[in-house]
Amino acid sequence: MKTTTARSFAHTTLLAAALAAIPTAAGAVPPQPGTPMAESFSYDFPAGVACAGFDLRVEASGATGRVRELLDRNGDVVRELTTGRGYDLTFTNLATNKTYFVRSSGSSQVTIPNTDGTFSSVIRGSALIILFPDDKPAGPISYVIKGRSAFDLLANRSTFTSLEIQGRITDVCAVLG
């Protein structure tokens, strides 16, 4: 089991995402409850943000996931459930044009709002987590995870305060470097 601190790039949710997952980054806003995930997106990270030695492009397509809110009898959200097929991901080292492709195998994410305004989330299936330079431990690093990812988020829903991973971890930067 690996425990670390991170920020998520995309719905891991699904990452994931991709990515399920779920959490945000520029160009990858998670869907609003009751709506489908964006069909596709592409985002370029400068060198030193997602990978140390090169600019990294992340292209995502083919998601069929959907977000649902579960409410208590007072109408308060007690959990968000994201299910379905996450994004197929293509990563490109923009210095060499070397690519790495990951086909989504599906995922599910449950996010629970905590009373202090933070969120706790669990993704089962595929997820993409990118550690940024200001994270602890500091990135840059980009992981594709196949397994279970559990994490806590600050109220902004994009800053991780904890991350636990069980399953197979692929270091995208190492694959493309």
SVG drawing of the C-alpha trace seen along z (x, -y; Angstrom):
<svg xmlns="http://www.w3.org/2000/svg" viewBox="-37 -26 52 30">
<polyline fill="none" stroke="black" stroke-width="0.4" points="0.0,0.0 1.4,-3.4 0.4,-6.5 1.2,-10.0 -0.3,-13.5 -1.3,-14.7 -3.6,-16.7 -5.7,-15.1 -5.7,-16.0 -9.1,-14.7 -11.9,-12.6 -10.1,-9.7 -11.9,-9.8 -12.0,-8.2 -9.2,-9.6 -10.7,-9.2 -10.1,-9.4 -8.7,-8.8 -9.2,-8.9 -11.7,-8.5 -11.3,-10.3 -12.7,-13.0 -11.1,-16.5 -10.1,-19.1 -7.3,-20.7 -7.5,-23.3 -9.3,-21.7 -10.7,-18.8 -13.7,-20.0 -15.7,-17.1 -19.3,-16.9 -22.1,-18.3 -24.4,-15.8 -26.9,-14.3 -24.9,-15.1 -22.5,-12.9 -18.8,-13.4 -17.2,-15.5 -16.7,-13.4 -13.1,-14.4 -10.4,-16.9 -6.7,-17.6 -4.3,-19.4 -0.6,-20.3 1.5,-20.4 4.8,-22.4 8.0,-20.5 8.3,-20.5 4.6,-20.3 3.5,-16.8 6.8,-15.3 10.3,-16.7 12.1,-16.6 9.5,-17.2 6.2,-18.8 3.4,-16.2 0.2,-16.2 -2.8,-14.3 -5.6,-13.5 -8.8,-11.9 -11.7,-10.4 -14.5,-7.9 -15.9,-8.4 -19.5,-7.4 -19.5,-8.0 -22.3,-9.8 -22.4,-11.6 -25.4,-11.2 -26.0,-12.9 -27.6,-10.9 -29.6,-13.1 -30.8,-12.6 -34.4,-13.3 -33.5,-17.0 -32.2,-17.3 -28.5,-17.5 -26.0,-15.7 -24.6,-12.7 -22.6,-11.2 -21.8,-11.6 -21.5,-8.5 -19.7,-8.5 -20.0,-5.3 -19.4,-4.1 -16.5,-3.9 -13.8,-6.5 -11.5,-8.1 -9.1,-6.3 -5.9,-8.3 -3.1,-9.1 0.0,-10.6 2.6,-12.3 6.2,-13.4 6.1,-16.6 10.0,-16.6 10.2,-13.2 6.6,-12.6 6.7,-9.2 3.2,-8.1 1.7,-5.8 -2.0,-4.7 -4.2,-3.5 -7.7,-2.1 -10.2,-2.6 -11.6,0.5 -14.3,-1.3 -14.4,-2.7 -16.6,-3.9 -16.1,-6.8 -17.9,-7.6 -17.3,-11.0 -18.6,-12.0 -18.8,-15.6 -17.5,-15.9 -18.9,-18.2 -15.7,-20.4 -16.2,-21.2 -13.6,-18.7 -14.4,-15.6 -13.4,-11.9 -13.4,-9.8 -12.7,-6.3 -12.1,-5.2 -12.2,-1.6 -10.9,-0.9 -8.7,-3.2 -7.5,-6.6 -4.9,-9.2 -3.2,-11.1 -0.6,-13.9 1.6,-15.1 2.5,-18.8 5.6,-20.5 3.8,-22.1 2.4,-18.8 3.9,-16.8 5.6,-14.7 6.5,-17.1 6.0,-16.2 6.2,-16.3 5.0,-12.8 2.0,-11.2 0.5,-7.9 -2.0,-5.7 -3.6,-3.5 -5.5,-0.3 -7.0,0.7 -8.3,-1.3 -7.4,-4.9 -8.7,-6.5 -8.1,-10.2 -9.3,-13.3 -9.7,-16.7 -9.8,-20.2 -13.0,-22.2 -11.7,-23.3 -12.0,-19.7 -8.7,-19.7 -6.1,-19.7 -5.4,-16.3 -4.6,-16.0 -4.0,-12.2 -3.8,-9.5 -3.8,-5.7 -3.2,-3.4 -3.8,0.3 -3.1,1.9 -0.9,1.5 0.8,-1.9 2.3,-3.0 4.7,-6.0 3.8,-7.7 6.9,-10.0 9.2,-6.9 7.4,-5.2 7.8,-8.2 11.2,-9.5"/>
</svg>
